[in-house]
Amino acid sequence: METHAAKRIEIIIEAPMQTRLTRVLEEAGAPGYTVLPVFGGFGRSGSWSREGQVSRAAGMVAVICIVAPEKAEPLLEAAYRVLERQIGIVSITDCEVVRKERF
């Protein structure tokens, strides 16, 4: 089966910023994205968990977007306008896709 190079961009950000981030991704030409809840983690500030939280306000989400390599940089620049003053993590990895025309 033939595969094609792509970039996977994963952004973990505070849940209240999700709509703003996904709007910017859409405006920058993202072909699509997936939003997943983040239930907990460990980092510079120590452990954290959504356990016992009533509202979404203190939670985090992971926004995952797969794009053609040439679309990655413009998308990241647009996303950074939202991310520069927020708590979050951005990672970019190389991946392979089967249906190139969707990305």
A tleap script that builds the chain and sets N, CA, C and O, in Angstrom:
source leaprc.protein.ff14SB
mol = sequence {
  NMET GLU THR HIE ALA ALA LYS ARG ILE GLU
  ILE ILE ILE GLU ALA PRO MET GLN THR ARG
  LEU THR ARG VAL LEU GLU GLU ALA GLY ALA
  PRO GLY TYR THR VAL LEU PRO VAL PHE GLY
  GLY PHE GLY ARG SER GLY SER TRP SER ARG
  GLU GLY GLN VAL SER ARG ALA ALA GLY MET
  VAL ALA VAL ILE CYS ILE VAL ALA PRO GLU
  LYS ALA GLU PRO LEU LEU GLU ALA ALA TYR
  ARG VAL LEU GLU ARG GLN ILE GLY ILE VAL
  SER ILE THR ASP CYS GLU VAL VAL ARG LYS
  GLU ARG CPHE
}
set mol.1.N position { 0.849 -1.180 0.000 }
set mol.1.CA position { 0.000 0.000 0.000 }
set mol.1.C position { 0.890 1.238 0.000 }
set mol.1.O position { 1.873 1.310 0.738 }
set mol.2.N position { 0.542 2.186 -0.818 }
set mol.2.CA position { 1.317 3.420 -0.910 }
set mol.2.C position { 0.950 4.374 0.230 }
set mol.2.O position { -0.226 4.572 0.535 }
set mol.3.N position { 1.966 4.955 0.845 }
set mol.3.CA position { 1.737 5.956 1.889 }
set mol.3.C position { 2.419 7.256 1.495 }
set mol.3.O position { 3.281 7.285 0.617 }
set mol.4.N position { 2.010 8.341 2.169 }
set mol.4.CA position { 2.512 9.675 1.852 }
set mol.4.C position { 2.921 10.383 3.137 }
set mol.4.O position { 2.275 10.232 4.174 }
set mol.5.N position { 3.994 11.154 3.057 }
set mol.5.CA position { 4.495 11.888 4.220 }
set mol.5.C position { 3.502 12.953 4.655 }
set mol.5.O position { 2.872 13.611 3.827 }
set mol.6.N position { 3.371 13.112 5.958 }
set mol.6.CA position { 2.507 14.144 6.543 }
set mol.6.C position { 3.107 14.565 7.882 }
set mol.6.O position { 4.072 13.969 8.361 }
set mol.7.N position { 2.526 15.590 8.469 }
set mol.7.CA position { 2.930 16.065 9.796 }
set mol.7.C position { 1.733 15.948 10.731 }
set mol.7.O position { 0.613 16.319 10.380 }
set mol.8.N position { 1.988 15.432 11.911 }
set mol.8.CA position { 0.954 15.355 12.957 }
set mol.8.C position { 1.273 16.447 13.970 }
set mol.8.O position { 2.343 16.454 14.577 }
set mol.9.N position { 0.343 17.356 14.140 }
set mol.9.CA position { 0.493 18.450 15.098 }
set mol.9.C position { -0.447 18.163 16.256 }
set mol.9.O position { -1.654 18.009 16.068 }
set mol.10.N position { 0.114 18.092 17.451 }
set mol.10.CA position { -0.696 17.841 18.646 }
set mol.10.C position { -0.501 19.001 19.604 }
set mol.10.O position { 0.621 19.345 19.977 }
set mol.11.N position { -1.618 19.593 19.991 }
set mol.11.CA position { -1.585 20.748 20.885 }
set mol.11.C position { -2.415 20.418 22.119 }
set mol.11.O position { -3.607 20.126 22.012 }
set mol.12.N position { -1.791 20.463 23.277 }
set mol.12.CA position { -2.516 20.279 24.536 }
set mol.12.C position { -2.676 21.661 25.136 }
set mol.12.O position { -1.697 22.370 25.371 }
set mol.13.N position { -3.924 22.034 25.380 }
set mol.13.CA position { -4.234 23.399 25.815 }
set mol.13.C position { -5.399 23.363 26.800 }
set mol.13.O position { -6.150 22.389 26.855 }
set mol.14.N position { -5.536 24.421 27.566 }
set mol.14.CA position { -6.649 24.515 28.513 }
set mol.14.C position { -7.977 24.478 27.749 }
set mol.14.O position { -8.134 25.140 26.724 }
set mol.15.N position { -8.919 23.699 28.262 }
set mol.15.CA position { -10.196 23.470 27.588 }
set mol.15.C position { -10.933 24.757 27.181 }
set mol.15.O position { -11.501 24.797 26.090 }
set mol.16.N position { -10.945 25.801 28.010 }
set mol.16.CA position { -11.667 27.009 27.594 }
set mol.16.C position { -11.093 27.664 26.332 }
set mol.16.O position { -11.780 28.464 25.697 }
set mol.17.N position { -9.861 27.345 25.960 }
set mol.17.CA position { -9.237 27.933 24.770 }
set mol.17.C position { -9.476 27.100 23.503 }
set mol.17.O position { -9.060 27.495 22.414 }
set mol.18.N position { -10.139 25.964 23.646 }
set mol.18.CA position { -10.333 25.053 22.520 }
set mol.18.C position { -11.022 25.718 21.331 }
set mol.18.O position { -10.532 25.613 20.207 }
set mol.19.N position { -12.120 26.384 21.549 }
set mol.19.CA position { -12.868 26.992 20.447 }
set mol.19.C position { -12.035 28.033 19.725 }
set mol.19.O position { -12.048 28.100 18.496 }
set mol.20.N position { -11.316 28.838 20.476 }
set mol.20.CA position { -10.470 29.861 19.853 }
set mol.20.C position { -9.376 29.204 19.006 }
set mol.20.O position { -9.107 29.648 17.890 }
set mol.21.N position { -8.747 28.153 19.529 }
set mol.21.CA position { -7.692 27.468 18.801 }
set mol.21.C position { -8.227 26.789 17.543 }
set mol.21.O position { -7.641 26.928 16.469 }
set mol.22.N position { -9.320 26.065 17.661 }
set mol.22.CA position { -9.840 25.348 16.490 }
set mol.22.C position { -10.341 26.324 15.421 }
set mol.22.O position { -10.246 26.034 14.228 }
set mol.23.N position { -10.864 27.456 15.829 }
set mol.23.CA position { -11.279 28.471 14.853 }
set mol.23.C position { -10.071 28.966 14.055 }
set mol.23.O position { -10.139 29.102 12.833 }
set mol.24.N position { -8.968 29.233 14.753 }
set mol.24.CA position { -7.739 29.701 14.102 }
set mol.24.C position { -7.196 28.617 13.160 }
set mol.24.O position { -6.737 28.929 12.061 }
set mol.25.N position { -7.245 27.355 13.579 }
set mol.25.CA position { -6.778 26.270 12.723 }
set mol.25.C position { -7.613 26.189 11.445 }
set mol.25.O position { -7.071 26.015 10.354 }
set mol.26.N position { -8.910 26.313 11.584 }
set mol.26.CA position { -9.794 26.285 10.416 }
set mol.26.C position { -9.488 27.447 9.477 }
set mol.26.O position { -9.396 27.260 8.264 }
set mol.27.N position { -9.331 28.648 10.035 }
set mol.27.CA position { -9.040 29.829 9.221 }
set mol.27.C position { -7.691 29.702 8.511 }
set mol.27.O position { -7.503 30.261 7.430 }
set mol.28.N position { -6.755 28.968 9.116 }
set mol.28.CA position { -5.423 28.792 8.525 }
set mol.28.C position { -5.391 27.656 7.500 }
set mol.28.O position { -4.350 27.398 6.896 }
set mol.29.N position { -6.514 26.982 7.302 }
set mol.29.CA position { -6.594 25.962 6.269 }
set mol.29.C position { -6.415 24.533 6.729 }
set mol.29.O position { -6.115 23.661 5.914 }
set mol.30.N position { -6.591 24.267 8.017 }
set mol.30.CA position { -6.496 22.888 8.495 }
set mol.30.C position { -7.577 22.051 7.810 }
set mol.30.O position { -8.734 22.467 7.756 }
set mol.31.N position { -7.217 20.886 7.290 }
set mol.31.CA position { -8.213 20.053 6.627 }
set mol.31.C position { -9.148 19.349 7.615 }
set mol.31.O position { -10.173 18.797 7.217 }
set mol.32.N position { -8.798 19.370 8.875 }
set mol.32.CA position { -9.606 18.744 9.918 }
set mol.32.C position { -8.787 18.631 11.189 }
set mol.32.O position { -7.586 18.900 11.187 }
set mol.33.N position { -9.430 18.235 12.268 }
set mol.33.CA position { -8.743 18.041 13.544 }
set mol.33.C position { -9.609 17.162 14.423 }
set mol.33.O position { -10.794 16.966 14.154 }
set mol.34.N position { -9.013 16.640 15.462 }
set mol.34.CA position { -9.712 15.840 16.459 }
set mol.34.C position { -9.421 16.446 17.821 }
set mol.34.O position { -8.286 16.832 18.100 }
set mol.35.N position { -10.440 16.532 18.672 }
set mol.35.CA position { -10.276 17.055 20.022 }
set mol.35.C position { -10.552 15.915 21.004 }
set mol.35.O position { -11.597 15.267 20.946 }
set mol.36.N position { -9.596 15.686 21.903 }
set mol.36.CA position { -9.722 14.632 22.906 }
set mol.36.C position { -9.575 15.225 24.301 }
set mol.36.O position { -8.799 16.161 24.494 }
set mol.37.N position { -10.311 14.694 25.280 }
set mol.37.CA position { -10.120 15.165 26.651 }
set mol.37.C position { -8.785 14.661 27.201 }
set mol.37.O position { -8.334 13.569 26.856 }
set mol.38.N position { -8.169 15.457 28.048 }
set mol.38.CA position { -6.942 15.052 28.736 }
set mol.38.C position { -7.331 14.895 30.208 }
set mol.38.O position { -7.818 15.838 30.832 }
set mol.39.N position { -7.112 13.704 30.753 }
set mol.39.CA position { -7.587 13.401 32.096 }
set mol.39.C position { -6.587 13.687 33.197 }
set mol.39.O position { -6.954 13.736 34.370 }
set mol.40.N position { -5.334 13.876 32.836 }
set mol.40.CA position { -4.327 14.157 33.848 }
set mol.40.C position { -2.948 14.094 33.242 }
set mol.40.O position { -2.781 13.791 32.060 }
set mol.41.N position { -1.955 14.387 34.072 }
set mol.41.CA position { -0.590 14.348 33.587 }
set mol.41.C position { 0.400 14.727 34.660 }
set mol.41.O position { 0.054 14.894 35.829 }
set mol.42.N position { 1.636 14.858 34.235 }
set mol.42.CA position { 2.716 15.235 35.126 }
set mol.42.C position { 3.678 16.102 34.334 }
set mol.42.O position { 4.028 15.770 33.201 }
set mol.43.N position { 4.107 17.209 34.921 }
set mol.43.CA position { 5.017 18.113 34.232 }
set mol.43.C position { 5.790 18.961 35.211 }
set mol.43.O position { 5.985 18.574 36.364 }
set mol.44.N position { 6.240 20.136 34.747 }
set mol.44.CA position { 7.047 21.042 35.589 }
set mol.44.C position { 6.375 21.383 36.903 }
set mol.44.O position { 7.047 21.533 37.923 }
set mol.45.N position { 5.059 21.508 36.892 }
set mol.45.CA position { 4.322 21.891 38.101 }
set mol.45.C position { 3.896 20.696 38.937 }
set mol.45.O position { 3.207 20.861 39.944 }
set mol.46.N position { 4.296 19.500 38.535 }
set mol.46.CA position { 3.919 18.301 39.269 }
set mol.46.C position { 2.723 17.611 38.641 }
set mol.46.O position { 2.397 17.853 37.479 }
set mol.47.N position { 2.072 16.755 39.407 }
set mol.47.CA position { 0.922 15.994 38.921 }
set mol.47.C position { -0.334 16.840 38.923 }
set mol.47.O position { -0.486 17.742 39.746 }
set mol.48.N position { -1.235 16.543 37.994 }
set mol.48.CA position { -2.548 17.161 37.987 }
set mol.48.C position { -3.545 16.150 37.433 }
set mol.48.O position { -3.176 15.229 36.705 }
set mol.49.N position { -4.800 16.336 37.787 }
set mol.49.CA position { -5.834 15.411 37.347 }
set mol.49.C position { -7.171 16.134 37.275 }
set mol.49.O position { -7.412 17.086 38.018 }
set mol.50.N position { -8.028 15.682 36.387 }
set mol.50.CA position { -9.384 16.231 36.298 }
set mol.50.C position { -10.299 15.598 37.344 }
set mol.50.O position { -11.440 16.028 37.514 }
set mol.51.N position { -9.811 14.600 38.030 }
set mol.51.CA position { -10.617 13.890 39.013 }
set mol.51.C position { -11.205 14.857 40.030 }
set mol.51.O position { -10.477 15.643 40.637 }
set mol.52.N position { -12.496 14.802 40.214 }
set mol.52.CA position { -13.173 15.650 41.184 }
set mol.52.C position { -13.537 17.031 40.679 }
set mol.52.O position { -14.206 17.781 41.390 }
set mol.53.N position { -13.121 17.394 39.475 }
set mol.53.CA position { -13.474 18.703 38.938 }
set mol.53.C position { -14.893 18.668 38.392 }
set mol.53.O position { -15.285 17.732 37.695 }
set mol.54.N position { -15.639 19.687 38.715 }
set mol.54.CA position { -17.025 19.748 38.276 }
set mol.54.C position { -17.139 20.418 36.912 }
set mol.54.O position { -17.906 19.969 36.060 }
set mol.55.N position { -16.390 21.477 36.706 }
set mol.55.CA position { -16.507 22.215 35.445 }
set mol.55.C position { -15.375 21.864 34.493 }
set mol.55.O position { -14.386 21.245 34.887 }
set mol.56.N position { -15.525 22.253 33.274 }
set mol.56.CA position { -14.529 22.042 32.228 }
set mol.56.C position { -13.407 23.074 32.319 }
set mol.56.O position { -12.352 22.892 31.712 }
set mol.57.N position { -13.619 24.142 33.062 }
set mol.57.CA position { -12.708 25.285 33.070 }
set mol.57.C position { -11.275 24.934 33.461 }
set mol.57.O position { -10.337 25.544 32.948 }
set mol.58.N position { -11.087 23.977 34.347 }
set mol.58.CA position { -9.731 23.650 34.791 }
set mol.58.C position { -9.130 22.494 34.002 }
set mol.58.O position { -8.005 22.077 34.278 }
set mol.59.N position { -9.866 21.974 33.027 }
set mol.59.CA position { -9.403 20.825 32.267 }
set mol.59.C position { -8.530 21.196 31.085 }
set mol.59.O position { -8.356 22.368 30.752 }
set mol.60.N position { -7.991 20.170 30.464 }
set mol.60.CA position { -7.150 20.328 29.281 }
set mol.60.C position { -7.731 19.461 28.166 }
set mol.60.O position { -8.434 18.484 28.423 }
set mol.61.N position { -7.426 19.835 26.927 }
set mol.61.CA position { -7.803 19.037 25.775 }
set mol.61.C position { -6.588 18.879 24.869 }
set mol.61.O position { -5.664 19.692 24.899 }
set mol.62.N position { -6.603 17.824 24.067 }
set mol.62.CA position { -5.583 17.620 23.042 }
set mol.62.C position { -6.255 17.836 21.695 }
set mol.62.O position { -7.248 17.181 21.379 }
set mol.63.N position { -5.713 18.753 20.904 }
set mol.63.CA position { -6.213 19.010 19.560 }
set mol.63.C position { -5.179 18.430 18.605 }
set mol.63.O position { -4.020 18.846 18.607 }
set mol.64.N position { -5.600 17.471 17.791 }
set mol.64.CA position { -4.692 16.763 16.890 }
set mol.64.C position { -5.087 17.065 15.453 }
set mol.64.O position { -6.255 16.964 15.076 }
set mol.65.N position { -4.097 17.436 14.664 }
set mol.65.CA position { -4.326 17.807 13.270 }
set mol.65.C position { -3.221 17.172 12.423 }
set mol.65.O position { -2.041 17.276 12.758 }
set mol.66.N position { -3.600 16.523 11.344 }
set mol.66.CA position { -2.623 15.949 10.426 }
set mol.66.C position { -2.709 16.715 9.114 }
set mol.66.O position { -3.787 16.879 8.541 }
set mol.67.N position { -1.551 17.181 8.647 }
set mol.67.CA position { -1.515 18.023 7.446 }
set mol.67.C position { -0.367 17.612 6.521 }
set mol.67.O position { 0.573 16.932 6.931 }
set mol.68.N position { -0.473 18.043 5.266 }
set mol.68.CA position { 0.631 17.888 4.331 }
set mol.68.C position { 1.817 18.693 4.872 }
set mol.68.O position { 1.612 19.735 5.494 }
set mol.69.N position { 3.036 18.236 4.650 }
set mol.69.CA position { 4.219 18.915 5.208 }
set mol.69.C position { 4.272 20.416 4.919 }
set mol.69.O position { 4.660 21.194 5.792 }
set mol.70.N position { 3.893 20.833 3.721 }
set mol.70.CA position { 3.959 22.257 3.375 }
set mol.70.C position { 2.923 23.116 4.101 }
set mol.70.O position { 3.044 24.341 4.108 }
set mol.71.N position { 1.914 22.503 4.707 }
set mol.71.CA position { 0.889 23.244 5.446 }
set mol.71.C position { 1.231 23.410 6.925 }
set mol.71.O position { 0.603 24.210 7.618 }
set mol.72.N position { 2.211 22.666 7.408 }
set mol.72.CA position { 2.508 22.648 8.853 }
set mol.72.C position { 2.953 24.005 9.378 }
set mol.72.O position { 2.409 24.478 10.377 }
set mol.73.N position { 3.913 24.636 8.743 }
set mol.73.CA position { 4.458 25.902 9.256 }
set mol.73.C position { 3.407 27.010 9.321 }
set mol.73.O position { 3.297 27.664 10.358 }
set mol.74.N position { 2.627 27.251 8.260 }
set mol.74.CA position { 1.594 28.289 8.357 }
set mol.74.C position { 0.557 27.996 9.452 }
set mol.74.O position { 0.068 28.910 10.115 }
set mol.75.N position { 0.231 26.718 9.630 }
set mol.75.CA position { -0.730 26.334 10.663 }
set mol.75.C position { -0.167 26.596 12.056 }
set mol.75.O position { -0.876 27.090 12.933 }
set mol.76.N position { 1.103 26.265 12.259 }
set mol.76.CA position { 1.733 26.497 13.554 }
set mol.76.C position { 1.848 27.990 13.861 }
set mol.76.O position { 1.651 28.407 15.002 }
set mol.77.N position { 2.161 28.779 12.865 }
set mol.77.CA position { 2.244 30.230 13.075 }
set mol.77.C position { 0.891 30.794 13.486 }
set mol.77.O position { 0.817 31.640 14.377 }
set mol.78.N position { -0.170 30.337 12.851 }
set mol.78.CA position { -1.518 30.797 13.213 }
set mol.78.C position { -1.884 30.333 14.621 }
set mol.78.O position { -2.428 31.107 15.410 }
set mol.79.N position { -1.590 29.083 14.934 }
set mol.79.CA position { -1.917 28.539 16.261 }
set mol.79.C position { -1.141 29.261 17.354 }
set mol.79.O position { -1.656 29.456 18.455 }
set mol.80.N position { 0.092 29.659 17.060 }
set mol.80.CA position { 0.923 30.308 18.076 }
set mol.80.C position { 0.315 31.615 18.565 }
set mol.80.O position { 0.548 32.011 19.707 }
set mol.81.N position { -0.450 32.281 17.734 }
set mol.81.CA position { -1.120 33.519 18.179 }
set mol.81.C position { -2.059 33.237 19.351 }
set mol.81.O position { -2.259 34.102 20.204 }
set mol.82.N position { -2.630 32.048 19.400 }
set mol.82.CA position { -3.492 31.646 20.520 }
set mol.82.C position { -2.639 31.111 21.668 }
set mol.82.O position { -2.934 31.366 22.835 }
set mol.83.N position { -1.602 30.384 21.344 }
set mol.83.CA position { -0.832 29.649 22.344 }
set mol.83.C position { 0.211 30.459 23.101 }
set mol.83.O position { 0.602 30.074 24.203 }
set mol.84.N position { 0.668 31.568 22.538 }
set mol.84.CA position { 1.830 32.244 23.113 }
set mol.84.C position { 1.658 32.666 24.570 }
set mol.84.O position { 2.652 32.772 25.288 }
set mol.85.N position { 0.458 32.905 25.020 }
set mol.85.CA position { 0.243 33.330 26.414 }
set mol.85.C position { -0.558 32.308 27.222 }
set mol.85.O position { -1.115 32.638 28.269 }
set mol.86.N position { -0.612 31.079 26.737 }
set mol.86.CA position { -1.415 30.050 27.389 }
set mol.86.C position { -0.548 28.911 27.885 }
set mol.86.O position { 0.577 28.714 27.427 }
set mol.87.N position { -1.094 28.170 28.826 }
set mol.87.CA position { -0.466 26.926 29.252 }
set mol.87.C position { -0.708 25.915 28.141 }
set mol.87.O position { -1.821 25.826 27.621 }
set mol.88.N position { 0.295 25.167 27.776 }
set mol.88.CA position { 0.074 24.148 26.757 }
set mol.88.C position { 1.363 23.573 26.215 }
set mol.88.O position { 2.458 24.052 26.511 }
set mol.89.N position { 1.204 22.539 25.418 }
set mol.89.CA position { 2.325 21.839 24.808 }
set mol.89.C position { 2.005 21.663 23.330 }
set mol.89.O position { 0.873 21.342 22.967 }
set mol.90.N position { 3.004 21.875 22.482 }
set mol.90.CA position { 2.854 21.654 21.050 }
set mol.90.C position { 3.913 20.655 20.619 }
set mol.90.O position { 5.094 20.823 20.922 }
set mol.91.N position { 3.491 19.616 19.914 }
set mol.91.CA position { 4.464 18.679 19.358 }
set mol.91.C position { 4.138 18.446 17.893 }
set mol.91.O position { 2.976 18.451 17.487 }
set mol.92.N position { 5.195 18.242 17.106 }
set mol.92.CA position { 5.062 17.985 15.684 }
set mol.92.C position { 5.844 16.710 15.391 }
set mol.92.O position { 7.022 16.605 15.730 }
set mol.93.N position { 5.184 15.745 14.761 }
set mol.93.CA position { 5.867 14.503 14.415 }
set mol.93.C position { 5.618 14.170 12.950 }
set mol.93.O position { 4.593 14.533 12.372 }
set mol.94.N position { 6.567 13.480 12.377 }
set mol.94.CA position { 6.386 12.972 11.025 }
set mol.94.C position { 5.484 11.757 11.094 }
set mol.94.O position { 5.588 10.950 12.018 }
set mol.95.N position { 4.596 11.626 10.118 }
set mol.95.CA position { 3.734 10.457 10.047 }
set mol.95.C position { 3.484 10.121 8.582 }
set mol.95.O position { 3.923 10.848 7.691 }
set mol.96.N position { 2.797 9.050 8.340 }
set mol.96.CA position { 2.438 8.606 6.998 }
set mol.96.C position { 0.921 8.489 6.931 }
set mol.96.O position { 0.281 8.054 7.889 }
set mol.97.N position { 0.351 8.880 5.795 }
set mol.97.CA position { -1.092 8.756 5.580 }
set mol.97.C position { -1.333 7.946 4.314 }
set mol.97.O position { -0.474 7.876 3.435 }
set mol.98.N position { -2.488 7.346 4.231 }
set mol.98.CA position { -2.842 6.531 3.077 }
set mol.98.C position { -3.552 7.367 2.016 }
set mol.98.O position { -3.278 7.220 0.825 }
set mol.99.N position { -4.453 8.236 2.436 }
set mol.99.CA position { -5.235 9.030 1.487 }
set mol.99.C position { -4.712 10.467 1.470 }
set mol.99.O position { -5.248 11.335 2.159 }
set mol.100.N position { -3.689 10.706 0.700 }
set mol.100.CA position { -2.997 12.006 0.636 }
set mol.100.C position { -3.946 13.171 0.365 }
set mol.100.O position { -3.765 14.252 0.926 }
set mol.101.N position { -4.934 12.974 -0.468 }
set mol.101.CA position { -5.838 14.053 -0.869 }
set mol.101.C position { -6.680 14.602 0.282 }
set mol.101.O position { -7.273 15.671 0.143 }
set mol.102.N position { -6.745 13.914 1.388 }
set mol.102.CA position { -7.520 14.386 2.553 }
set mol.102.C position { -6.739 15.316 3.455 }
set mol.102.O position { -7.301 15.897 4.383 }
set mol.103.N position { -5.436 15.465 3.193 }
set mol.103.CA position { -4.589 16.251 4.065 }
set mol.103.C position { -3.897 17.364 3.319 }
set mol.103.O position { -3.138 18.128 3.915 }
savepdb mol mol.pdb
quit
